[in-house]
Amino acid sequence: MEPLRARPFLLALVAAAALAACGGGGDGSSSAPSPVPEETRVQDSRTAYVPAEPNATTFAPLAVAAGDTVDPGSTSRWAGVLGGAAYRVEVPANWNGKLVMYAHGYAGTGNTLVVSNPQIRRHLIANGYAWAASSYTKNYYDVRVGVEDTNALALAFNKIAAANSRPLAAPSRIYITGVSMGGHITAAAIEDEAFATANNRLRYHGAVPMCGVLGDAELFDYFAGAQVSAQSLAGVATYPFTQWADIQAQVTAALFTQFPTAPVTTTTLGNRYKSVLKNLTGGERPLFDLSLAYGGSFSAVWGVFGGDGTVNGILNKPVIDTNRFTYTIDNDAAASATLNATAQRLTADPEANRLRRDGLRWIPVTSGNIHIPVVTLHTLGDLYVPFSMEQIYQKRVAAKGNGQWLVQRAIRGVTHCDFTVVEQAEAFDAMIRWEQDGVKPAGDDVVTSTTVAQPSYGCTFTRNTFGPDDSATTQQLRGLIASSGATCPAQ
């Protein structure tokens, strides 16, 4: 069968016509909008970023491991700085003509820019794929620069290769994958809106966002909902949202007998909060209790409470909104009603994340306007970027009439991005077969509550086999699942 072809980007072109600042053709080349003055924000003043290895021209090869079919040291490996962002590019000797862009996750708020290798690097090399990764030009939760710098690197691929004495044909296919914030970058980069408004415009042919922030700004709504419900249950419902530091110890003591040290244990009030948290993050599902007790990802959520809604200066106005949440305490309608009546309701400023005249939104959207094969992965026990992100994304894509382009897979892990390399490689290969041969892969139903609540949910695509590229943490946490008796049949 012929490879799948993307539907024409009619919506993108209409959007481009509506935005006077947006120009350029549809040939996939860099095409900058005409400069139009825009307001500035705190993030724009953060400029003192330095690549961790500013003079690097190459990077270390993978060590040979059992089962390798290709010598991982035989690749071309180039490093450098492009537009202020550090990059790495790796091309196998037997390159298949296809390029995979890798988007790393949140790197904190420091000034050092670091490039991350994809965990499926060995798999890509063995199968002939070139890959490239950018550090991005800034840290913080800046998905806008993540999209722009990843696109810019893809567009510079041939120039970089030629400068390193290996002239190559233009890639026949360009794919994108990423984790966490990089999953947001991945999902945003393939949207019609991104193609219409980015300064570095690029059409991708397939995508694999993993543990991704697929609900874009709705992740921050979840953080806020988790905070106001905790405050209410702890008896300080009306204490100012932004002054969390004043009451953090009081709320923690009211809800937890041990936190964040594992195993996390809860008080009677905390048991109610645990129920609220479960329902905020995806509903009844396997491994939730284990993830809260041992996974460790919720402590990161607790640590970001009290923000002003600007996502640490990425925006100028608050984007968080909790009005749509109905907090649910299982089997206790009266307590649920009291909680919903007392929890603070926060409302987003409608201009907080509007369209910009100078490029992408400050928080690029994942609205569901996609027209290429997308395969997602998400662990059930992720409480930092929760499984509910998959549910939000599924509903958005379906609402746009694009459900035929989306396959989602649930993985039985207990923390954030807790995937084995086999799980990631299988998802990537499934996307490739879909894009090249038209064979849509199997996935999981992420929105039917009775399905998600089944004890065996997530077993279909979970692989507890480990190779040289799997982290010790992943192996340890999978061991924890096994010792708890929560493993899948035949594993």
HUVEN-V13697 format. One record per backbone hydrogen bond with DSSP energy under -0.5 kcal/mol. NH is the residue of the N-H (numbers start at 1). CO is the residue of the C=O. E is the energy in kcal/mol with one decimal. If there is no record, write none. Layout:
<<NH/CO/E> <NH/CO/E>>
This chain:
<<4/435/-2.3> <7/371/-0.6> <10/8/-2.1> <13/9/-2.3> <14/10/-2.4> <15/11/-2.5> <16/12/-2.5> <17/13/-2.3> <18/14/-1.7> <19/15/-1.0> <19/16/-0.6> <20/18/-0.8> <22/19/-2.1> <23/21/-0.6> <31/199/-1.1> <34/21/-1.1> <43/313/-2.1> <44/41/-0.8> <45/41/-0.6> <45/42/-1.6> <46/43/-1.2> <47/45/-1.1> <49/47/-2.0> <50/111/-2.6> <52/113/-2.9> <54/51/-0.8> <56/53/-1.7> <62/72/-0.5> <68/65/-2.0> <72/70/-0.6> <74/71/-2.0> <75/72/-0.6> <76/91/-3.0> <78/89/-2.8> <79/57/-1.8> <80/87/-1.4> <82/85/-3.3> <85/82/-1.9> <87/80/-2.3> <88/133/-2.0> <89/78/-2.5> <90/131/-2.7> <91/76/-2.6> <95/92/-1.1> <96/128/-3.1> <99/173/-2.5> <100/130/-2.4> <101/99/-0.5> <101/175/-2.9> <102/132/-2.6> <103/177/-2.3> <104/102/-0.6> <113/50/-2.2> <114/112/-0.5> <121/118/-1.6> <124/120/-2.5> <125/121/-2.6> <126/122/-2.5> <127/123/-1.2> <128/125/-1.7> <129/124/-2.4> <130/98/-2.2> <131/90/-2.2> <132/100/-2.0> <133/88/-2.4> <134/102/-0.7> <135/86/-2.7> <140/108/-2.8> <142/140/-1.9> <143/141/-1.0> <144/362/-0.7> <146/142/-1.5> <147/143/-2.6> <148/144/-2.3> <149/145/-3.0> <150/146/-1.7> <151/147/-2.6> <152/148/-2.6> <153/149/-1.9> <154/150/-2.0> <155/151/-2.4> <156/152/-1.2> <157/154/-1.1> <160/156/-2.6> <161/157/-2.3> <162/158/-2.6> <163/159/-2.1> <164/160/-0.9> <164/161/-0.8> <165/162/-1.6> <166/161/-2.3> <172/97/-2.7> <173/97/-0.8> <175/99/-2.8> <176/206/-1.7> <177/101/-2.5> <178/208/-1.3> <179/103/-1.5> <180/210/-1.8> <182/179/-2.7> <183/180/-0.7> <184/180/-1.6> <185/181/-2.5> <186/182/-2.3> <187/183/-2.4> <188/184/-2.8> <189/185/-2.4> <190/186/-0.8> <191/188/-1.5> <192/369/-1.5> <195/191/-1.8> <196/192/-1.9> <197/193/-1.9> <198/194/-2.4> <201/199/-0.7> <204/202/-0.6> <205/174/-2.9> <206/174/-0.6> <207/373/-2.1> <208/176/-2.1> <210/178/-2.9> <211/377/-2.7> <213/180/-1.3> <214/212/-2.0> <216/213/-1.4> <218/215/-2.8> <219/216/-1.9> <220/217/-1.0> <221/217/-1.0> <222/218/-1.9> <223/219/-1.9> <224/220/-2.0> <225/221/-3.1> <226/222/-2.7> <227/223/-1.5> <228/224/-2.8> <229/225/-1.9> <230/226/-1.3> <231/227/-2.7> <232/228/-2.0> <233/229/-2.4> <234/230/-1.9> <235/232/-1.4> <236/231/-2.8> <239/236/-1.3> <243/240/-1.6> <244/241/-0.7> <246/243/-1.5> <247/243/-0.6> <247/244/-1.3> <248/244/-1.4> <251/247/-2.8> <252/248/-2.6> <253/249/-2.3> <254/250/-1.6> <255/251/-1.6> <256/252/-2.7> <257/265/-1.9> <258/265/-1.6> <264/293/-1.8> <265/258/-1.7> <267/255/-1.8> <271/267/-1.8> <272/268/-1.1> <273/269/-2.0> <274/270/-2.7> <275/271/-1.5> <276/272/-2.1> <277/273/-2.9> <278/274/-2.3> <279/275/-2.0> <280/276/-1.9> <281/277/-1.6> <283/278/-2.3> <286/452/-0.6> <288/285/-1.1> <291/287/-2.6> <292/288/-2.3> <293/289/-2.2> <294/290/-2.7> <295/290/-0.7> <295/291/-1.3> <296/291/-0.7> <299/296/-0.5> <300/296/-0.5> <300/297/-0.6> <301/297/-0.8> <302/298/-2.3> <303/299/-1.4> <304/301/-1.7> <305/302/-0.7> <307/304/-0.7> <314/310/-1.0> <314/311/-0.9> <315/310/-2.4> <319/309/-2.7> <322/346/-2.5> <323/346/-0.7> <325/322/-1.3> <327/325/-0.5> <329/327/-0.5> <330/328/-0.6> <332/329/-1.6> <336/332/-2.1> <337/333/-2.4> <338/334/-2.2> <339/335/-2.4> <340/336/-2.5> <341/337/-1.7> <342/338/-1.6> <343/339/-2.5> <346/344/-0.6> <349/318/-2.8> <350/348/-0.5> <352/349/-2.2> <354/351/-1.1> <356/359/-0.6> <364/362/-0.5> <370/368/-1.8> <373/205/-0.6> <374/405/-1.9> <375/207/-2.2> <376/407/-2.4> <377/209/-1.5> <378/409/-1.6> <380/411/-2.5> <381/413/-2.3> <382/379/-1.1> <383/381/-0.5> <386/384/-0.6> <387/382/-0.7> <388/281/-1.0> <389/386/-2.3> <390/387/-1.4> <391/387/-1.0> <392/388/-2.5> <393/389/-2.2> <394/390/-2.5> <395/391/-1.9> <396/392/-2.0> <397/393/-2.9> <398/394/-2.5> <399/395/-2.2> <400/396/-1.4> <401/398/-1.6> <402/397/-2.4> <405/402/-2.2> <406/403/-1.5> <407/374/-2.5> <409/376/-1.6> <411/378/-2.7> <412/458/-0.6> <413/411/-2.0> <418/415/-1.1> <419/417/-1.8> <424/420/-1.8> <425/421/-3.0> <426/422/-2.6> <427/423/-1.7> <428/424/-2.4> <429/425/-2.8> <430/426/-2.2> <431/427/-2.1> <432/428/-2.2> <433/429/-2.6> <434/430/-2.0> <435/431/-2.7> <436/432/-3.0> <437/433/-2.8> <438/433/-0.5> <438/434/-1.5> <439/433/-1.0> <440/438/-0.9> <444/408/-4.2> <446/444/-0.7> <449/447/-0.8> <451/448/-0.7> <452/448/-2.4> <453/449/-1.8> <454/451/-1.4> <457/454/-2.0> <459/456/-2.0> <461/410/-0.5> <462/459/-0.8> <465/463/-0.6> <470/467/-1.6> <475/471/-1.9> <476/472/-2.4> <477/473/-2.7> <478/474/-2.3> <479/475/-1.7> <480/476/-1.7> <481/477/-1.9> <482/478/-2.1> <483/479/-2.5> <484/480/-1.3> <485/481/-0.5> <485/482/-1.2> <486/481/-1.9> <491/488/-1.4>>
